[in-house]
Amino acid sequence: MTRDDEKFLRRAIELAATARAGGNPPFGSLLVGPDGDVLTEECNTSLTESDITAHPELKLARWAARELDPATVAGTTMYTSCQPCGMCAGAIERSGVGHVVFALSTEQLGMLKPPTGPPSFRQEGPAFFDEARVPVEGYYV
């Protein structure tokens, strides 16, 4: 990890503290361009915006995909206070962001949170493979 990585990661932690001070879950992220300049920063605003998807990593991935050309996005680095959740990781992958550096791992975060049980919703499936694959086949070629 470089000194710049350390500086940007500490900024992500500061943004997490800002999110918490504002009444939100304590997560923060910033996106750094290929030239080393900070392009944009975000805090978690899921509670104050009543939006369960308002994670900073997701907001940055959406911004990058919308505002930057693919080559520039590929050269960006996202610095985030915690390892991205599954939702955010999917958005980051689809946005084309090239690199993610995080402070707390998901496992470390879990040690700081109260224990949780299994998902509170029921899932069933898979079902109807032959029908469901028709609109998907060939798309990812």
N, C-alpha and C positions, 0 to 999 in steps of 0.2 A: 504494500500500500504506500502510495506516495504522500508527500506533505499536502499536495492539493486534494487528494482523496480524503485525507484526515480533516482538512479544513471544510470541505463540502459535507462530509458526514456529520461533523459537529453542527453545521448549519441545519441539517435535517433534524437533528436532535433538538435544536433551538425551536424549530418550527413545530415539533411535537409538543414542546412545553407551551407554545403559544396556543395551539389547538386546545390543550387541556385548560389553560387559563380562560379560554373563551367558552368553556362548557361542552367541549367535544372530546371524543376519544383522543388519546395522546399520540397522534401520528403526523409526521411531516415529511415532505419530499421536495427535492428540487431537480431540475433538469439542466445539465451542462452540455453546451454545444461542443462540436469537434475542436473548436479553437480555445476551449477552456473557459468561455464566458457563461455565466448563469443566464439561461434563457427565460426561465419562469420558476416560481415556487408555489407550493400549495400546502395547506393544512387540512386535516380531516374536518369536515363540516357536516357530518352525517346527522348530528342531533339538531344543530341550529338551523339547518336547511330542511329538516325532516325528509332526508333523502338517504336511504340506506346504502346507496352507491357512491356517496360523496367522499370516497377515500382519496387521499392525495395522489397516490400512484395512478389510479384510474383517471383522475382529472388530468394529470400530466400526459398520460398515454393518449388520451383523446385529443388534447391540445396539440401534441406532436404530430399525430396523424392528420390533423386538420390544417395545421399552420406551416408545416415544413415539408420539403420535398423528400422522397424516400431515401436518397443518398445522405442527406443531412441527418435525418432521423437515425439512420444506421450508425452514424458517428457520434450519437449522443450517449451520455451516461446519466442514469437516474441514481441519485443518492437518496436513500430513504431510511427513516429511523427504525424500521422493522421490516423483516422479510415480507415481500408482498403475499397477500392471501391468494387463494385460487382465482377469485374473480379478477383481481388486479394483475396477476401473472398472465392470465389469458389476454387481457387488454394490452399489456406490455408486449407480449409476443406478436399480437396482431398489428400493433402500431409500428413495429419495426425497430423500436429502441434497441440499440446495440449492446448495452452493458448496464447492469444494475449492481450497485454497491449498497449493502444494508448493515445497520448496526446490530440490532437484536435479531436472532434467528426465531423462527416460529416456535421451536422448542424452548428457547429462553423466555420468550413472551409467555408461553404456557405456564412456566414456573412462577411468573409474577401475577397471574390471573387466578381467580377461583376455579376449581375443577368444573368441567362441563360434562354432561352426559352425551349420549348418542343424539343424532339429529332428531328434532322434535316433529318431523314430518315423515309420513310414510312414503316409501318409494316402491314402485312395481315396475317390472320390465327386466329385460327387453321383451318386446312383443312385435309381431308383424314385420319381421326382418325383410321378407321378400317385397313387401309394399313400401316400407320406409326407406329402403335403399335406393329406390328408383330416382327420386329427385336429387340424391347425393352422388350416385355413381358418375364418375367422369369429371366431377367438379374440381377435385383436387389433383388433377393430372397436370 
